[in-house]
Amino acid sequence: MNGSPVPLAAPCLPPVPLPLARRRFVLMAVTGTLLPALPARANPHQVAGLIRAITGAAPIDTGKVTLDLPVLVENGNAVAMTVSVDAPAGSVRALHVFADGNPLPEVLRLRFGPASGAPRISTRIRLADSQTVTALAELADGTFWRDSVELLVTLAACLE
Amino acid sequence: MVRVLINAPKQVRVREPFEVKLLINHPMESGQRRDTFGQAIPREIIHTLVCSMDGEDVFQADLFPAISANPFLAFWAVAARSGALMVRFTDDQGTTQTDSIAISVA
């Protein structure tokens, strides 16, 4: 580094801040605070806890709800996702989507109203890592349905 | 004010589901990133979004930082009579914006 200017706002940045004073660098290295940048990841237990908070003691079945996601993701910054429930429009109360490898496990929470035409939603999501994404549907009759997709992410969503 | 695109048929049949596509021009800054100096970039996302057809809710959504920048949503709605398809959303600065398009029911 021979005094080359540091770019001010790059979209994706290295985890370690560049213009650290040497003394502070050494201090951080000694105290073990030099690598603070990896954000905490959610885990499957956290997702299980969130799902239990929604369902209570009710059983969760697989089927009815379909989570459509690519199995191999090239760019985690925008992954096309479709969640649909095989049920009439008025019979689905809510949809929840969780990603167990993101810093925050929640992705989307959706409550359908009377003007909904079909229990179906498409959007684009961020994925920080290869992980399992889970969709949970809450039906008006009180039953719960889930679907999960385990996927590989080549380029993680920019978190640094 | 951010730019919002709502794409839906201008004319629909009574109680027949139609697809709506919504694109909002918003950075959805996740709050997880750091700038060159190691400072955390504050979170700035749209966290609540409500869509309604002629006053009746199509859905209410809570969005989290895992929604990509420039959020895109495609969903289905029904209309009993002509009216406005309205989208209202609130971001972390507390700004609420409302956009709508007219839909006529044949």
Chai-1 contact restraints between the chains, C-beta under 6 A:
chainA,res_idxA,chainB,res_idxB,connection_type,confidence,min_distance_angstrom,max_distance_angstrom,comment,restraint_id
A,V6,B,T36,contact,1.0,0.0,6.0,A-B,restraint_1
A,L13,B,T36,contact,1.0,0.0,6.0,A-B,restraint_2
A,P17,B,F37,contact,1.0,0.0,6.0,A-B,restraint_3
A,P17,B,G38,contact,1.0,0.0,6.0,A-B,restraint_4
A,P39,B,Q32,contact,1.0,0.0,6.0,A-B,restraint_5
A,A78,B,S68,contact,1.0,0.0,6.0,A-B,restraint_6
A,A99,B,A66,contact,1.0,0.0,6.0,A-B,restraint_7
A,N102,B,A66,contact,1.0,0.0,6.0,A-B,restraint_8
A,P103,B,Q32,contact,1.0,0.0,6.0,A-B,restraint_9
A,L104,B,F64,contact,1.0,0.0,6.0,A-B,restraint_10
A,L104,B,P65,contact,1.0,0.0,6.0,A-B,restraint_11
A,E106,B,F64,contact,1.0,0.0,6.0,A-B,restraint_12
A,V107,B,F64,contact,1.0,0.0,6.0,A-B,restraint_13
A,V107,B,A66,contact,1.0,0.0,6.0,A-B,restraint_14
A,R109,B,D62,contact,1.0,0.0,6.0,A-B,restraint_15
A,L110,B,F59,contact,1.0,0.0,6.0,A-B,restraint_16
A,L110,B,A61,contact,1.0,0.0,6.0,A-B,restraint_17
A,R111,B,Q60,contact,1.0,0.0,6.0,A-B,restraint_18
A,F112,B,F59,contact,1.0,0.0,6.0,A-B,restraint_19
A,G113,B,D57,contact,1.0,0.0,6.0,A-B,restraint_20
A,G113,B,V58,contact,1.0,0.0,6.0,A-B,restraint_21
A,G113,B,F59,contact,1.0,0.0,6.0,A-B,restraint_22
A,P114,B,E56,contact,1.0,0.0,6.0,A-B,restraint_23
A,A115,B,M53,contact,1.0,0.0,6.0,A-B,restraint_24
A,A115,B,E56,contact,1.0,0.0,6.0,A-B,restraint_25
A,A115,B,V58,contact,1.0,0.0,6.0,A-B,restraint_26
A,A115,B,A77,contact,1.0,0.0,6.0,A-B,restraint_27
A,A115,B,V78,contact,1.0,0.0,6.0,A-B,restraint_28
A,S116,B,V58,contact,1.0,0.0,6.0,A-B,restraint_29
A,S116,B,F59,contact,1.0,0.0,6.0,A-B,restraint_30
A,G117,B,P17,contact,1.0,0.0,6.0,A-B,restraint_31
A,G117,B,W76,contact,1.0,0.0,6.0,A-B,restraint_32
A,G117,B,A77,contact,1.0,0.0,6.0,A-B,restraint_33
A,G117,B,V78,contact,1.0,0.0,6.0,A-B,restraint_34
A,A118,B,P17,contact,1.0,0.0,6.0,A-B,restraint_35
A,A118,B,W76,contact,1.0,0.0,6.0,A-B,restraint_36
A,R120,B,W76,contact,1.0,0.0,6.0,A-B,restraint_37
A,I121,B,F75,contact,1.0,0.0,6.0,A-B,restraint_38
A,S122,B,A74,contact,1.0,0.0,6.0,A-B,restraint_39
A,T123,B,L73,contact,1.0,0.0,6.0,A-B,restraint_40
A,R124,B,S68,contact,1.0,0.0,6.0,A-B,restraint_41
A,R124,B,F72,contact,1.0,0.0,6.0,A-B,restraint_42
A,I125,B,A66,contact,1.0,0.0,6.0,A-B,restraint_43
A,R126,B,A66,contact,1.0,0.0,6.0,A-B,restraint_44
A,R126,B,S68,contact,1.0,0.0,6.0,A-B,restraint_45
A,L159,B,Q32,contact,1.0,0.0,6.0,A-B,restraint_46
A,E160,B,R34,contact,1.0,0.0,6.0,A-B,restraint_47
